[in-house]
Structure formats: C-alpha cells, structure tokens
Amino acid sequence: MEKQTCDQTLINNAFYNELLERWYTAFDHPVALLRAENQLRTPWVLQKIEKYFSPQNLTLLDIGCGEGFTTREIASA
C-alpha cells in the first residue's frame, strides 16, 4: 500500500521581512488595508470582551491577526 501525501502550500515569509517598518507606515501596500481594518475592528472586539468577561486578569490568545495589530491594541487597553 502506497503512503498518501497531502498537498502542501509553501508560505513565502520573505513577504513579511521585506516590509520591515512599512508594516506600520505604508499607505501604498495592502498591509495599509489591514491596519485600517484593525482600527475599526479592535474597538468592537474590546467592547465584546468587556461585555462578556472581566478584563482584569484576563488571558487572551490572538491567532492570525496579522503582525499583531489587534494584539497590541488589546494589550494596551
């Protein structure tokens, strides 16, 4: 019986390294849309956290937010 292999997708991490500080400053790159989206989404997320949980001593795990934009905002709140 042959061993089956699954399709693999390679991730180009160079994409992230090439942006460097432009993650936070670029307006001519799609990452600017991600930042703008987070500026609108994060207050809503914080509102829901405060509504359903006691923010004191709360531990959160943020997965897949894109360079930690949401994580940074939540941590500073």
Order of alpha helices (4+ residues) and beta strands (2+ residues): alpha-alpha-alpha-alpha
